[in-house]
Amino acid sequence: MLDQSINLLDELDNLSKIHWLEREDIDAIFEDFAQRIIVSLKIDRINAWLFNMDKTAIVSMGEYDIRTRKFKKESVINKKDFPVYFKALEENKIILAENVHTNRITRELIKTYITPLGIESLMDVPIRIAGELIGVICFEKAGSKKKFTPKEQKFGISVSILLASNLEARHRRAAQIKLDKALHEKDLLIKEINHRVRNNFAILVSLLRISKEKGKTTDPKILLDEYEQRVISMIKIHDMLCQSKNYTSINLSDYLKELVNEFKKSHNEISHEIIEHIDIVNCYLPTKEAIHMGLIVTEVFLNSFKYAFLKSPDYKLFIGVKKDSDNSIHIKIGDNGKGFDFDEKVKQNTLGLNIIKDLAEGMDLTSKYPSLKDNIYEFVIMQN
């Protein structure tokens, strides 16, 4: 008798020593797992199935047939095709069919599953975690009929519990890894935000110092308006980072469009005179470089508003962004006012121009400044 010839409890103990969480090849693990059980129960097939997300089907996580010595997975059995069988899984602790052709529960499986595989008898044990049905493990005999003994039934249930506990442990470990990753990302994010805030304050302090040393305007309203615009260009960075959930880089096209819109709101009197041709280019700048570029654009706009608007009856302010064939990004900003010698003006310690030059030199780009011929700034960002 089988019950006397083998010790199923010893075999179950062997199975429990297979560390599912410590080996990378889950398919090989299942094959090892299946071979042990097939030999112990003297059956021909073993397979384990788990429900999909919406519980409309079960998908095999592993199928092993001793006759072919082949392993496969990801077969699908739809619930709508076998309602009796699926209902039995929900209601029973174990499904036993000594003759699968006459059993009420398994008859609907004959055409598409039982006959093609030559199955004669089966023992199917639902897999549950915390009482919830998550799948089934199937022990199948081919070629001849088999009656599963009470000891074998207990063994099958124990294997189901063992499999469920391993699956639960895997889910817990995956959840823990996900949690650890989230905590690590949160820690990095907090550090990044602190670093960014410090940098932003440092930039503002530098601008204030330059303003004290080189600024010619003493009107508080003008000064506050200008700094409001500079602060807005930095705030927009944080808004866009939060919206995109990308905490390290900014889409240049989107950012410049936002800056132009904010400038129009703040300077309504010239909003209709601002011409923008900002192409959607796939260019993401690190936050520090994005802030520099935003401040450069802001300074050019402020200077144009202060010095060209009142002097040009047909005043136009424009900004354009496009990608060249070599993947470089070209940014063109300026107005139709009278040109000037940029380098000569910088030597005169003009506040806005010094800010533009200092910020541009802090970036990896090619710069071209206004001349006596035109009042246009051009910046080229090379991309890999």
FENVENHU-V749604 format. One record per residue. N is the residue number from 1. SS is DSSP state (H for helix, E for strand, C for the rest). PSI is psi in radians with two decimals (none if undefined). D_LAST is the distance of its C-alpha to the last C-alpha in whole Angstrom. Layout:
# FENVENHU-V749604
[[N/SS/PSI/D_LAST] [N/SS/PSI/D_LAST]]
This chain:
# FENVENHU-V749604
[[1/C/2.54/73] [2/H/-0.75/70] [3/H/-0.50/70] [4/H/-0.36/72] [5/H/-0.38/70] [6/C/2.78/67] [7/C/1.73/66] [8/H/-0.49/63] [9/H/-0.69/63] [10/H/-0.71/62] [11/H/-0.66/59] [12/H/-0.67/58] [13/H/-0.69/57] [14/H/-0.73/55] [15/H/-0.66/53] [16/H/-0.29/53] [17/C/-0.05/51] [18/C/1.95/48] [19/C/1.62/45] [20/C/-0.51/43] [21/C/-0.19/41] [22/C/-0.05/40] [23/C/2.46/40] [24/C/-0.59/36] [25/C/1.57/38] [26/H/-0.59/40] [27/H/-0.77/41] [28/H/-0.63/42] [29/H/-0.82/44] [30/H/-0.70/46] [31/H/-0.75/47] [32/H/-0.81/49] [33/H/-0.82/50] [34/H/-0.74/51] [35/H/-0.69/53] [36/H/-0.80/55] [37/H/-0.71/56] [38/H/-0.75/57] [39/H/-0.74/59] [40/H/-0.72/61] [41/H/-0.11/62] [42/C/0.96/62] [43/C/-3.07/60] [44/C/-0.43/58] [45/E/2.56/55] [46/E/2.40/53] [47/E/2.62/50] [48/E/2.40/49] [49/E/2.47/47] [50/E/2.53/46] [51/E/2.55/46] [52/C/-3.14/42] [53/C/-0.76/41] [54/C/0.13/44] [55/C/0.60/47] [56/C/-0.09/47] [57/E/2.84/47] [58/E/2.47/47] [59/E/2.31/44] [60/E/2.28/45] [61/E/-0.19/43] [62/E/2.34/45] [63/E/2.24/48] [64/E/2.28/49] [65/E/2.08/52] [66/C/-0.43/54] [67/C/-0.67/56] [68/C/-0.23/53] [69/C/0.67/51] [70/E/2.51/48] [71/E/2.44/45] [72/E/2.97/44] [73/C/3.04/42] [74/C/0.34/41] [75/C/2.72/44] [76/E/2.34/45] [77/E/2.06/49] [78/E/2.39/49] [79/H/-0.68/51] [80/H/-0.40/53] [81/H/-0.36/54] [82/C/1.13/56] [83/H/-0.64/57] [84/H/-0.80/60] [85/H/-0.78/58] [86/H/-0.62/56] [87/H/-0.66/59] [88/H/-0.65/60] [89/H/-0.70/57] [90/H/-0.55/57] [91/H/-0.37/61] [92/C/2.66/62] [93/C/-0.52/61] [94/C/2.54/61] [95/E/2.11/62] [96/E/2.29/64] [97/E/1.71/65] [98/C/-0.58/67] [99/C/1.79/68] [100/C/-0.33/64] [101/C/-0.39/66] [102/C/-0.22/69] [103/C/2.35/67] [104/C/-0.64/67] [105/C/-0.63/63] [106/C/-0.14/62] [107/H/-0.63/63] [108/H/-0.18/61] [109/H/-0.10/58] [110/H/-0.91/60] [111/H/-0.79/59] [112/H/-0.27/55] [113/H/-0.96/55] [114/H/-0.91/58] [115/H/-0.82/60] [116/H/-0.52/56] [117/H/-0.07/56] [118/C/0.54/60] [119/E/2.41/60] [120/E/-0.65/64] [121/E/2.70/64] [122/E/2.76/61] [123/E/1.94/61] [124/E/2.24/58] [125/E/2.05/57] [126/E/2.52/55] [127/E/2.18/52] [128/E/2.53/52] [129/E/2.12/51] [130/C/0.68/53] [131/C/-0.17/55] [132/E/2.26/52] [133/E/2.12/52] [134/E/-0.21/48] [135/E/-2.81/49] [136/E/2.54/52] [137/E/2.30/53] [138/E/2.27/55] [139/E/2.05/57] [140/E/2.39/58] [141/E/2.27/61] [142/E/2.73/61] [143/C/-0.68/64] [144/C/2.83/67] [145/C/2.71/68] [146/C/2.38/67] [147/C/2.06/69] [148/C/2.17/67] [149/C/2.83/69] [150/H/-0.66/69] [151/H/-0.70/67] [152/H/-0.60/64] [153/H/-0.77/64] [154/H/-0.67/64] [155/H/-0.80/61] [156/H/-0.73/59] [157/H/-0.69/59] [158/H/-0.68/58] [159/H/-0.70/55] [160/H/-0.77/54] [161/H/-0.73/54] [162/H/-0.78/52] [163/H/-0.75/50] [164/H/-0.74/49] [165/H/-0.64/49] [166/H/-0.72/46] [167/H/-0.74/44] [168/H/-0.71/45] [169/H/-0.68/44] [170/H/-0.74/41] [171/H/-0.73/40] [172/H/-0.74/41] [173/H/-0.74/39] [174/H/-0.72/36] [175/H/-0.68/37] [176/H/-0.72/37] [177/H/-0.75/34] [178/H/-0.72/32] [179/H/-0.78/34] [180/H/-0.71/33] [181/H/-0.74/30] [182/H/-0.72/30] [183/H/-0.70/32] [184/H/-0.77/29] [185/H/-0.65/27] [186/H/-0.73/29] [187/H/-0.76/30] [188/H/-0.67/26] [189/H/-0.75/26] [190/H/-0.75/29] [191/H/-0.72/28] [192/H/-0.74/25] [193/H/-0.78/27] [194/H/-0.75/29] [195/H/-0.74/26] [196/H/-0.74/25] [197/H/-0.77/29] [198/H/-0.76/29] [199/H/-0.72/26] [200/H/-0.74/27] [201/H/-0.67/31] [202/H/-0.70/30] [203/H/-0.78/28] [204/H/-0.73/31] [205/H/-0.73/33] [206/H/-0.73/31] [207/H/-0.70/32] [208/H/-0.70/35] [209/H/-0.75/36] [210/H/-0.69/34] [211/H/-0.71/36] [212/H/-0.68/40] [213/H/-0.65/39] [214/H/-0.18/38] [215/C/2.46/39] [216/C/-0.31/41] [217/C/2.30/42] [218/C/-0.08/45] [219/C/2.02/45] [220/H/-0.67/44] [221/H/-0.79/44] [222/H/-0.79/41] [223/H/-0.81/39] [224/H/-0.69/39] [225/H/-0.75/38] [226/H/-0.77/35] [227/H/-0.51/34] [228/H/-0.77/35] [229/H/-0.66/32] [230/H/-0.73/30] [231/H/-0.69/31] [232/H/-0.71/30] [233/H/-0.50/26] [234/H/-0.65/26] [235/H/-0.68/28] [236/H/-0.59/26] [237/H/-0.87/23] [238/H/-0.69/26] [239/H/-0.80/27] [240/H/-0.62/24] [241/H/-0.76/23] [242/H/-0.71/26] [243/H/-0.69/26] [244/H/-0.28/23] [245/C/0.36/24] [246/C/1.84/20] [247/C/0.18/21] [248/C/-0.33/18] [249/E/2.81/16] [250/E/2.42/17] [251/E/2.08/16] [252/H/-0.80/16] [253/H/-0.86/18] [254/H/-0.72/20] [255/H/-0.81/21] [256/H/-0.60/21] [257/H/-0.72/24] [258/H/-0.74/26] [259/H/-0.73/26] [260/H/-0.76/27] [261/H/-0.74/30] [262/H/-0.67/31] [263/H/-0.65/31] [264/H/-0.70/33] [265/H/-0.69/36] [266/H/-0.45/36] [267/C/1.19/37] [268/H/-0.51/39] [269/H/-0.35/40] [270/H/0.16/37] [271/H/-0.60/36] [272/H/-0.15/37] [273/H/0.02/35] [274/E/2.13/32] [275/E/2.17/30] [276/E/2.35/26] [277/E/1.33/24] [278/E/1.81/21] [279/C/2.69/19] [280/C/1.77/18] [281/C/2.50/14] [282/C/1.34/12] [283/C/2.02/10] [284/E/2.19/12] [285/E/2.48/12] [286/E/2.65/14] [287/H/-0.69/18] [288/H/-0.79/19] [289/H/-0.63/16] [290/H/-0.73/17] [291/H/-0.76/21] [292/H/-0.82/20] [293/H/-0.69/19] [294/H/-0.71/22] [295/H/-0.61/24] [296/H/-0.86/23] [297/H/-0.75/24] [298/H/-0.77/27] [299/H/-0.72/28] [300/H/-0.76/27] [301/H/-0.78/29] [302/H/-0.77/32] [303/H/-0.71/33] [304/H/-0.74/33] [305/H/-0.71/35] [306/H/-0.70/37] [307/H/-0.38/38] [308/C/-0.52/37] [309/C/-0.89/38] [310/C/-0.33/42] [311/C/-0.16/42] [312/C/1.92/41] [313/C/-0.51/43] [314/C/0.68/40] [315/C/2.32/37] [316/C/2.34/34] [317/E/2.32/31] [318/E/2.73/28] [319/E/2.35/24] [320/E/2.51/21] [321/E/2.25/18] [322/E/2.80/16] [323/E/2.36/13] [324/C/3.00/13] [325/C/-0.43/13] [326/C/0.25/10] [327/C/0.07/8] [328/C/2.65/9] [329/E/2.18/11] [330/E/2.17/15] [331/E/2.18/17] [332/E/2.17/21] [333/E/2.46/24] [334/E/-2.98/27] [335/E/3.10/31] [336/C/0.36/33] [337/C/-3.12/35] [338/C/2.41/36] [339/C/2.93/34] [340/C/2.81/34] [341/C/1.77/33] [342/H/-0.87/30] [343/H/-0.67/30] [344/H/-0.70/34] [345/H/-0.65/34] [346/H/-0.68/32] [347/H/-0.39/35] [348/C/0.19/37] [349/C/0.71/36] [350/C/2.21/35] [351/H/-1.04/34] [352/H/-0.72/31] [353/H/-0.66/29] [354/H/-0.67/29] [355/H/-0.81/28] [356/H/-0.84/25] [357/H/-0.78/24] [358/H/-0.76/24] [359/H/-0.72/22] [360/H/-0.68/19] [361/H/-0.34/20] [362/C/0.04/19] [363/C/2.77/15] [364/C/1.39/12] [365/E/2.89/13] [366/E/2.31/15] [367/E/2.51/18] [368/E/2.24/21] [369/C/2.92/25] [370/C/2.69/28] [371/C/-3.10/30] [372/C/-0.30/34] [373/C/-0.61/33] [374/C/2.92/31] [375/E/1.09/30] [376/E/2.37/26] [377/E/2.40/23] [378/E/2.33/20] [379/E/2.35/17] [380/E/2.15/13] [381/E/2.10/10] [382/C/2.32/7] [383/C/2.60/4] [384/C/none/0]]
